Amino acid sequence: MPGEKNLSVLLKSMQPILHQGEFVFCIINDAGEIPHSEIIGLFKETEGCTVVLRKELADKYNLSYTYIAAWITLNVHSSLAAVGLTAAFSTALSAEGISCNVIAAYYHDHIFVAKEDAAKAMAVLSRFAAGTI
């Protein structure tokens, strides 16, 4: 089933969900170092594999990280071909001084913001559904 492409529909129905916990981005040399079931996100880069994990798992595996994030999922099935969704929410978050790191997966967009900005980011994202942005 293809995802939604209409930006207006996406913004009004994004339904942000804040996941409990703290999340970190780490570099590993081999994706096999960590059980697949514990990895939230994985991307292979020239310098190594970037993994997104729960902070406690990174600590368990003695992995270094520099950024502790909150994880927000936009609970709308957005098309990978949709235009403007990332720009809209990243602009709104930026206007509030909130940095965001985005992972677009097949069904949903996932936003990682600094842990201390989680509540503020949720308020900004929720304003889209209310039509106040």
N, C-alpha and C positions, 0 to 999 in steps of 0.2 A: 504494500500500500504506500503510495507516494505521500510525502508530507505536504503541509500547508505552505503555499507560496505568497498568499495575500498578506502584505505587511500589516495592514490595519487589523485583520483578523488575528494575526500572530501576536501583536502587541496587546490586544484586548483580552487574549486568552492564554497568556504565557504562564500563569499560575506558578510563581517561583516557590520552590521547596528548599528550605535550609536543612541540610544534613547535619546530624549531630556529630561533634568531634572536631579534631584538628587534622589538617591535611598538609602534606609537604611534597615538594618536587625534589627528586634526587637523581643523580647520575650513577648508572651501573654499567659495567663492561659487558655483561652477559645477562640477557633477560631471563635465563634459566636460574639465576642466583636466588630468585624469590618465587615462591609458589604462585602460579597464575591466579589462583583464587584470592590472593591478598592484594593484587594489583588493581588499582582503580583506573589508571590510564598508563599507556605505554607509547612512546614515540621514539623511533630509531633515528639518531642524528649522527653526523660524522664523528663527533667527539665521544659518543657513547649513547646508551639508551636512557632517555628521560623516563622516570617512573613517577607516578603520583600514588602516594600511599597514605594511610593513616599515620600520624606522627608517631604513635607508640610502636608501630611496626618498623618504621625507619630507625627508631632508637634500638629496638630489639636486634636489628641487623647491622647496627653500628654504621649507618649511612649518614653522611653529612647533608645538611640543608641550611638555607639562609632565610627562608620565608615560610611562615606558618599561616595557613589559609583556612578560610571557611569555604565550604562547597555548596553552591546553589544550583539546582537543576530547574530549568524552565520546562514545566510539565505541559508542553504543547509539542505535537509532532511537526516540527518544522522541516521543510524540504531542504536538502543540501543545496538546492538551486535558488532558494529564497534570497531576495535582495533587500538589504537594509536593516535586518533585525539586529545583527551585531553592532552596526553603526548606531542604531537608535539607542540601545541600552547602554553601550559603552560611552556614548556622548552624555547621556543622562547621569551615569555614574561619575564620569569625569567632571561634570559641572559641580558635583558635590565633593570633589577631591578624592574619589575612590578609584584606585587602580584595579583593573580586572584582567584576569588571564582566562581565555575562553578555549574550551575544547568543544568542537562541534562533532557530535556522534551521529549515527544514523537517524535516531528518533528525536533526540533532544540536544539542546545546547546546555553546556555545563560551565558555570562561571566560578572562578576561584578569586576571592577577594581577601585582603588582609583580615585575619581573625577579628581584630578590634573594629572592623568596619561592617561586620555581618548584619547587625540590626539596621544600620543606616542604609546599607545596600538593599535589604529586603523592603524597606519602606519606599525607596526610590522605585524599585521594580514593581511593587504593588500598585503604585500610582498609575502605571500603564493600564491596568485592568479597570481602574476607577475612571479612566479617561481624563485625569488631571495633568497628564504630560502630553 
